[in-house]
Amino acid sequence: MIKLSDKDLMFLIQTVATQRRDYEHIKEIVKDKPDLLDLMLDDEKLFQRLLREEEVLLQISHRLLFEILLRQARRELKREAYTVEKVGLTWKIPVFDSSKVAELLEDKGIRGYLAEMLSSFTRTESTVLYFRRGTRTYRKRFSDMDFDDVEELSRFVEEKYRFPFYKRMGDISLFLTGVFPEYVDSPYPWKLWRTRVRRSLEELEREGREVYRLASEHEEARRSNLGDILWRLSENFDLARKSLNFISDRYIHRHKLTLFAL
C-alpha cells in the first residue's frame, strides 16, 4: 500500500471528503486503514482536480501523482475498445488489447511498482567510480538514467550483487519506450537520449524483457518480494509499456519535460 505523507493525505481527504470539513479528524481515522485509503485513491475526483488545478502537480508527491494517473488509466482503458500502436514516425494502428492492459493495472503490486518507477525518473543520481588499468587510474561518472552506464557498472560487481542493476535496466527500457517512444525511433539526434548505443523500440523492449527476467530470478528478488512482479513485467512488457504510452499521451504530454529529470 502506498505510504502517504501528511501533505498527500490532506490533499486526498480535502478532495474526496467534500461534504465534511473536519479534515484532521478524518486523517486520524483513515491513516491506518489501508482498505479505506485504497477506496479513496480510486475516487475519480482526484483526477478531475488535477485537470482543473495544474498547480496541484507541485503540491503533491510524484508517487501520489502517478498512482492517481495509473488508476485513471485503468478506468479509461476498461471503456476503450483498443490501444494505439505507433508504426514508424507517423502511422498508428488500433490493437484490440485495452482490456488486457487494464487487467494488468488491476494488480496493485504492478500498479505500485510502476508508480514508484516513474517517480524514480523525476530525479537523477550519479556515481563516480575510480579504477585502475595497468599503471593508470581512471575516473568515470555513471548515471542511473543511462542504460549503458548501468549495464557497464553492473560488470564491476559479482552476480550476487547485480539485482538492482538488472532491475534498473528494465526500468530504463520501460520508461523510454513507455513515456518517450516518439524520441526512441526518431532519426534526428536529441538531447534526451539515455543510451550510448542507439536502440530501436523493439531492441529496447527485447532487452527490457530479458533484464526483468534476470532480475525476477535473482535471489534478491525473493527477499524483496519483487520476483512475481518483475516476472510479470518481463512476460507482459508490451502491456506495461502501453499503460505508460496511454498516460504519456493522454495526461502528461505537455508536462513530460518538466516532470522528468532528463
PAFI-887267 format. One record per residue (C-alpha): residue in one letter; z, x, y. Coordinates in steps of 0.05 Angstrom, whole numbers, plus 5000, padded with zeros to 4 digits. Layout:
N
@res = a&c3 = Z&c1 = X&c2 = Y;
...
This chain:
262
@res = m&c3 = 5000&c1 = 5000&c2 = 5000;
@res = i&c3 = 4983&c1 = 5024&c2 = 5070;
@res = k&c3 = 5043&c1 = 5052&c2 = 5108;
@res = l&c3 = 5042&c1 = 5024&c2 = 5179;
@res = s&c3 = 5073&c1 = 5057&c2 = 5239;
@res = d&c3 = 5116&c1 = 5014&c2 = 5285;
@res = k&c3 = 5057&c1 = 5011&c2 = 5333;
@res = d&c3 = 5008&c1 = 4989&c2 = 5279;
@res = l&c3 = 5058&c1 = 4938&c2 = 5252;
@res = m&c3 = 5068&c1 = 4908&c2 = 5321;
@res = f&c3 = 4993&c1 = 4903&c2 = 5331;
@res = l&c3 = 4988&c1 = 4867&c2 = 5264;
@res = i&c3 = 5044&c1 = 4818&c2 = 5279;
@res = q&c3 = 5021&c1 = 4802&c2 = 5350;
@res = t&c3 = 4950&c1 = 4789&c2 = 5326;
@res = v&c3 = 4966&c1 = 4748&c2 = 5264;
@res = a&c3 = 5030&c1 = 4711&c2 = 5282;
@res = t&c3 = 5000&c1 = 4675&c2 = 5342;
@res = q&c3 = 5049&c1 = 4616&c2 = 5340;
@res = r&c3 = 5111&c1 = 4660&c2 = 5350;
@res = r&c3 = 5138&c1 = 4710&c2 = 5400;
@res = d&c3 = 5199&c1 = 4737&c2 = 5363;
@res = y&c3 = 5159&c1 = 4798&c2 = 5342;
@res = e&c3 = 5219&c1 = 4844&c2 = 5329;
@res = h&c3 = 5249&c1 = 4793&c2 = 5282;
@res = i&c3 = 5184&c1 = 4785&c2 = 5245;
@res = k&c3 = 5177&c1 = 4860&c2 = 5239;
@res = e&c3 = 5244&c1 = 4865&c2 = 5205;
@res = i&c3 = 5224&c1 = 4810&c2 = 5156;
@res = v&c3 = 5156&c1 = 4838&c2 = 5136;
@res = k&c3 = 5162&c1 = 4913&c2 = 5139;
@res = d&c3 = 5190&c1 = 4920&c2 = 5069;
@res = k&c3 = 5148&c1 = 4864&c2 = 5038;
@res = p&c3 = 5081&c1 = 4895&c2 = 5016;
@res = d&c3 = 5053&c1 = 4829&c2 = 4989;
@res = l&c3 = 5065&c1 = 4794&c2 = 5056;
@res = l&c3 = 5035&c1 = 4853&c2 = 5094;
@res = d&c3 = 4975&c1 = 4851&c2 = 5048;
@res = l&c3 = 4963&c1 = 4778&c2 = 5065;
@res = m&c3 = 4969&c1 = 4793&c2 = 5139;
@res = l&c3 = 4920&c1 = 4850&c2 = 5134;
@res = d&c3 = 4869&c1 = 4802&c2 = 5104;
@res = d&c3 = 4872&c1 = 4757&c2 = 5165;
@res = e&c3 = 4803&c1 = 4757&c2 = 5200;
@res = k&c3 = 4837&c1 = 4751&c2 = 5268;
@res = l&c3 = 4848&c1 = 4826&c2 = 5264;
@res = f&c3 = 4774&c1 = 4840&c2 = 5262;
@res = q&c3 = 4759&c1 = 4789&c2 = 5316;
@res = r&c3 = 4809&c1 = 4823&c2 = 5362;
@res = l&c3 = 4774&c1 = 4890&c2 = 5350;
@res = l&c3 = 4709&c1 = 4857&c2 = 5373;
@res = r&c3 = 4740&c1 = 4827&c2 = 5435;
@res = e&c3 = 4782&c1 = 4886&c2 = 5457;
@res = e&c3 = 4747&c1 = 4952&c2 = 5448;
@res = e&c3 = 4806&c1 = 4989&c2 = 5478;
@res = v&c3 = 4845&c1 = 4970&c2 = 5416;
@res = l&c3 = 4807&c1 = 5025&c2 = 5380;
@res = l&c3 = 4850&c1 = 5074&c2 = 5419;
@res = q&c3 = 4915&c1 = 5037&c2 = 5407;
@res = i&c3 = 4918&c1 = 5033&c2 = 5331;
@res = s&c3 = 4914&c1 = 5088&c2 = 5278;
@res = h&c3 = 4847&c1 = 5105&c2 = 5247;
@res = r&c3 = 4878&c1 = 5088&c2 = 5179;
@res = l&c3 = 4892&c1 = 5016&c2 = 5201;
@res = l&c3 = 4824&c1 = 5011&c2 = 5236;
@res = f&c3 = 4785&c1 = 5029&c2 = 5173;
@res = e&c3 = 4830&c1 = 4985&c2 = 5130;
@res = i&c3 = 4811&c1 = 4926&c2 = 5174;
@res = l&c3 = 4737&c1 = 4943&c2 = 5173;
@res = l&c3 = 4734&c1 = 4952&c2 = 5098;
@res = r&c3 = 4768&c1 = 4885&c2 = 5087;
@res = q&c3 = 4719&c1 = 4852&c2 = 5135;
@res = a&c3 = 4661&c1 = 4885&c2 = 5099;
@res = r&c3 = 4686&c1 = 4858&c2 = 5032;
@res = r&c3 = 4689&c1 = 4787&c2 = 5061;
@res = e&c3 = 4620&c1 = 4791&c2 = 5091;
@res = l&c3 = 4588&c1 = 4823&c2 = 5031;
@res = k&c3 = 4612&c1 = 4765&c2 = 4988;
@res = r&c3 = 4569&c1 = 4720&c2 = 5033;
@res = e&c3 = 4509&c1 = 4766&c2 = 5035;
@res = a&c3 = 4451&c1 = 4758&c2 = 4987;
@res = y&c3 = 4432&c1 = 4832&c2 = 4987;
@res = t&c3 = 4445&c1 = 4900&c2 = 5017;
@res = v&c3 = 4392&c1 = 4940&c2 = 5053;
@res = e&c3 = 4367&c1 = 5005&c2 = 5024;
@res = k&c3 = 4332&c1 = 5053&c2 = 5071;
@res = v&c3 = 4270&c1 = 5088&c2 = 5045;
@res = g&c3 = 4248&c1 = 5146&c2 = 5089;
@res = l&c3 = 4258&c1 = 5141&c2 = 5163;
@res = t&c3 = 4231&c1 = 5071&c2 = 5177;
@res = w&c3 = 4225&c1 = 5029&c2 = 5114;
@res = k&c3 = 4280&c1 = 4983&c2 = 5090;
@res = i&c3 = 4282&c1 = 4943&c2 = 5025;
@res = p&c3 = 4331&c1 = 4890&c2 = 5001;
@res = v&c3 = 4373&c1 = 4905&c2 = 4939;
@res = f&c3 = 4410&c1 = 4847&c2 = 4907;
@res = d&c3 = 4475&c1 = 4883&c2 = 4895;
@res = s&c3 = 4520&c1 = 4858&c2 = 4951;
@res = s&c3 = 4567&c1 = 4824&c2 = 4901;
@res = k&c3 = 4577&c1 = 4890&c2 = 4865;
@res = v&c3 = 4594&c1 = 4926&c2 = 4930;
@res = a&c3 = 4643&c1 = 4871&c2 = 4948;
@res = e&c3 = 4673&c1 = 4875&c2 = 4878;
@res = l&c3 = 4685&c1 = 4950&c2 = 4887;
@res = l&c3 = 4721&c1 = 4936&c2 = 4953;
@res = e&c3 = 4766&c1 = 4885&c2 = 4918;
@res = d&c3 = 4800&c1 = 4944&c2 = 4885;
@res = k&c3 = 4860&c1 = 4962&c2 = 4930;
@res = g&c3 = 4860&c1 = 5033&c2 = 4905;
@res = i&c3 = 4787&c1 = 5045&c2 = 4922;
@res = r&c3 = 4794&c1 = 5010&c2 = 4989;
@res = g&c3 = 4855&c1 = 5051&c2 = 5007;
@res = y&c3 = 4822&c1 = 5115&c2 = 4986;
@res = l&c3 = 4760&c1 = 5101&c2 = 5028;
@res = a&c3 = 4803&c1 = 5084&c2 = 5089;
@res = e&c3 = 4842&c1 = 5149&c2 = 5081;
@res = m&c3 = 4778&c1 = 5188&c2 = 5070;
@res = l&c3 = 4745&c1 = 5160&c2 = 5133;
@res = s&c3 = 4808&c1 = 5175&c2 = 5173;
@res = s&c3 = 4806&c1 = 5248&c2 = 5150;
@res = f&c3 = 4739&c1 = 5257&c2 = 5184;
@res = t&c3 = 4767&c1 = 5237&c2 = 5252;
@res = r&c3 = 4798&c1 = 5306&c2 = 5256;
@res = t&c3 = 4775&c1 = 5374&c2 = 5234;
@res = e&c3 = 4813&c1 = 5432&c2 = 5203;
@res = s&c3 = 4790&c1 = 5503&c2 = 5191;
@res = t&c3 = 4816&c1 = 5562&c2 = 5151;
@res = v&c3 = 4806&c1 = 5635&c2 = 5168;
@res = l&c3 = 4801&c1 = 5680&c2 = 5107;
@res = y&c3 = 4803&c1 = 5756&c2 = 5106;
@res = f&c3 = 4774&c1 = 5790&c2 = 5044;
@res = r&c3 = 4751&c1 = 5859&c2 = 5024;
@res = r&c3 = 4685&c1 = 5881&c2 = 4995;
@res = g&c3 = 4685&c1 = 5955&c2 = 4978;
@res = t&c3 = 4718&c1 = 5991&c2 = 5035;
@res = r&c3 = 4703&c1 = 5937&c2 = 5088;
@res = t&c3 = 4746&c1 = 5878&c2 = 5109;
@res = y&c3 = 4712&c1 = 5814&c2 = 5128;
@res = r&c3 = 4737&c1 = 5754&c2 = 5168;
@res = k&c3 = 4707&c1 = 5685&c2 = 5157;
@res = r&c3 = 4724&c1 = 5616&c2 = 5182;
@res = f&c3 = 4716&c1 = 5557&c2 = 5136;
@res = s&c3 = 4711&c1 = 5484&c2 = 5159;
@res = d&c3 = 4737&c1 = 5427&c2 = 5116;
@res = m&c3 = 4678&c1 = 5385&c2 = 5142;
@res = d&c3 = 4624&c1 = 5431&c2 = 5115;
@res = f&c3 = 4604&c1 = 5421&c2 = 5042;
@res = d&c3 = 4581&c1 = 5493&c2 = 5032;
@res = d&c3 = 4644&c1 = 5521&c2 = 5065;
@res = v&c3 = 4688&c1 = 5481&c2 = 5018;
@res = e&c3 = 4646&c1 = 5500&c2 = 4958;
@res = e&c3 = 4648&c1 = 5574&c2 = 4976;
@res = l&c3 = 4723&c1 = 5571&c2 = 4989;
@res = s&c3 = 4735&c1 = 5540&c2 = 4920;
@res = r&c3 = 4707&c1 = 5602&c2 = 4887;
@res = f&c3 = 4765&c1 = 5644&c2 = 4915;
@res = v&c3 = 4815&c1 = 5605&c2 = 4872;
@res = e&c3 = 4825&c1 = 5594&c2 = 4797;
@res = e&c3 = 4801&c1 = 5529&c2 = 4765;
@res = k&c3 = 4871&c1 = 5500&c2 = 4762;
@res = y&c3 = 4874&c1 = 5501&c2 = 4839;
@res = r&c3 = 4805&c1 = 5472&c2 = 4852;
@res = f&c3 = 4822&c1 = 5397&c2 = 4852;
@res = p&c3 = 4827&c1 = 5390&c2 = 4928;
@res = f&c3 = 4761&c1 = 5426&c2 = 4937;
@res = y&c3 = 4724&c1 = 5382&c2 = 4887;
@res = k&c3 = 4754&c1 = 5321&c2 = 4919;
@res = r&c3 = 4735&c1 = 5344&c2 = 4989;
@res = m&c3 = 4663&c1 = 5360&c2 = 4970;
@res = g&c3 = 4657&c1 = 5290&c2 = 4941;
@res = d&c3 = 4686&c1 = 5261&c2 = 5005;
@res = i&c3 = 4637&c1 = 5300&c2 = 5049;
@res = s&c3 = 4578&c1 = 5276&c2 = 5006;
@res = l&c3 = 4601&c1 = 5204&c2 = 5010;
@res = f&c3 = 4616&c1 = 5208&c2 = 5084;
@res = l&c3 = 4549&c1 = 5237&c2 = 5104;
@res = t&c3 = 4507&c1 = 5190&c2 = 5061;
@res = g&c3 = 4550&c1 = 5130&c2 = 5079;
@res = v&c3 = 4564&c1 = 5138&c2 = 5154;
@res = f&c3 = 4508&c1 = 5184&c2 = 5178;
@res = p&c3 = 4449&c1 = 5172&c2 = 5130;
@res = e&c3 = 4400&c1 = 5169&c2 = 5187;
@res = y&c3 = 4412&c1 = 5243&c2 = 5201;
@res = v&c3 = 4411&c1 = 5268&c2 = 5129;
@res = d&c3 = 4337&c1 = 5254&c2 = 5118;
@res = s&c3 = 4316&c1 = 5268&c2 = 5189;
@res = p&c3 = 4261&c1 = 5321&c2 = 5194;
@res = y&c3 = 4290&c1 = 5346&c2 = 5260;
@res = p&c3 = 4347&c1 = 5395&c2 = 5269;
@res = w&c3 = 4412&c1 = 5362&c2 = 5292;
@res = k&c3 = 4479&c1 = 5390&c2 = 5312;
@res = l&c3 = 4518&c1 = 5344&c2 = 5266;
@res = w&c3 = 4492&c1 = 5372&c2 = 5201;
@res = r&c3 = 4551&c1 = 5393&c2 = 5157;
@res = t&c3 = 4518&c1 = 5433&c2 = 5102;
@res = r&c3 = 4487&c1 = 5502&c2 = 5110;
@res = v&c3 = 4438&c1 = 5486&c2 = 5054;
@res = r&c3 = 4398&c1 = 5425&c2 = 5075;
@res = r&c3 = 4402&c1 = 5368&c2 = 5024;
@res = s&c3 = 4368&c1 = 5301&c2 = 5017;
@res = l&c3 = 4406&c1 = 5236&c2 = 5007;
@res = e&c3 = 4390&c1 = 5239&c2 = 4933;
@res = e&c3 = 4415&c1 = 5310&c2 = 4927;
@res = l&c3 = 4480&c1 = 5295&c2 = 4964;
@res = e&c3 = 4492&c1 = 5233&c2 = 4921;
@res = r&c3 = 4479&c1 = 5272&c2 = 4857;
@res = e&c3 = 4526&c1 = 5328&c2 = 4878;
@res = g&c3 = 4578&c1 = 5278&c2 = 4903;
@res = r&c3 = 4579&c1 = 5243&c2 = 4835;
@res = e&c3 = 4588&c1 = 5309&c2 = 4799;
@res = v&c3 = 4645&c1 = 5336&c2 = 4841;
@res = y&c3 = 4681&c1 = 5269&c2 = 4840;
@res = r&c3 = 4675&c1 = 5272&c2 = 4764;
@res = l&c3 = 4703&c1 = 5342&c2 = 4762;
@res = a&c3 = 4760&c1 = 5320&c2 = 4808;
@res = s&c3 = 4775&c1 = 5259&c2 = 4764;
@res = e&c3 = 4781&c1 = 5303&c2 = 4702;
@res = h&c3 = 4826&c1 = 5354&c2 = 4734;
@res = e&c3 = 4900&c1 = 5356&c2 = 4715;
@res = e&c3 = 4920&c1 = 5348&c2 = 4788;
@res = a&c3 = 4883&c1 = 5280&c2 = 4790;
@res = r&c3 = 4930&c1 = 5254&c2 = 4736;
@res = r&c3 = 4992&c1 = 5279&c2 = 4773;
@res = s&c3 = 4969&c1 = 5248&c2 = 4838;
@res = n&c3 = 4947&c1 = 5182&c2 = 4805;
@res = l&c3 = 4876&c1 = 5191&c2 = 4831;
@res = g&c3 = 4840&c1 = 5201&c2 = 4765;
@res = d&c3 = 4815&c1 = 5130&c2 = 4757;
@res = i&c3 = 4796&c1 = 5122&c2 = 4830;
@res = l&c3 = 4756&c1 = 5186&c2 = 4831;
@res = w&c3 = 4722&c1 = 5169&c2 = 4765;
@res = r&c3 = 4702&c1 = 5101&c2 = 4793;
@res = l&c3 = 4674&c1 = 5134&c2 = 4855;
@res = s&c3 = 4634&c1 = 5181&c2 = 4812;
@res = e&c3 = 4607&c1 = 5123&c2 = 4770;
@res = n&c3 = 4595&c1 = 5078&c2 = 4830;
@res = f&c3 = 4577&c1 = 5128&c2 = 4884;
@res = d&c3 = 4518&c1 = 5086&c2 = 4907;
@res = l&c3 = 4561&c1 = 5023&c2 = 4915;
@res = a&c3 = 4615&c1 = 5062&c2 = 4954;
@res = r&c3 = 4560&c1 = 5092&c2 = 4997;
@res = k&c3 = 4532&c1 = 5023&c2 = 5012;
@res = s&c3 = 4600&c1 = 4997&c2 = 5033;
@res = l&c3 = 4603&c1 = 5053&c2 = 5085;
@res = n&c3 = 4530&c1 = 5040&c2 = 5105;
@res = f&c3 = 4550&c1 = 4968&c2 = 5118;
@res = i&c3 = 4609&c1 = 4988&c2 = 5162;
@res = s&c3 = 4568&c1 = 5041&c2 = 5198;
@res = d&c3 = 4510&c1 = 4993&c2 = 5214;
@res = r&c3 = 4550&c1 = 4930&c2 = 5229;
@res = y&c3 = 4615&c1 = 4952&c2 = 5262;
@res = i&c3 = 4618&c1 = 5023&c2 = 5289;
@res = h&c3 = 4546&c1 = 5042&c2 = 5304;
@res = r&c3 = 4560&c1 = 5053&c2 = 5378;
@res = h&c3 = 4626&c1 = 5089&c2 = 5366;
@res = k&c3 = 4609&c1 = 5138&c2 = 5310;
@res = l&c3 = 4601&c1 = 5200&c2 = 5352;
@res = t&c3 = 4668&c1 = 5188&c2 = 5387;
@res = l&c3 = 4706&c1 = 5165&c2 = 5325;
@res = f&c3 = 4689&c1 = 5225&c2 = 5281;
@res = a&c3 = 4703&c1 = 5298&c2 = 5296;
@res = l&c3 = 4633&c1 = 5325&c2 = 5284;
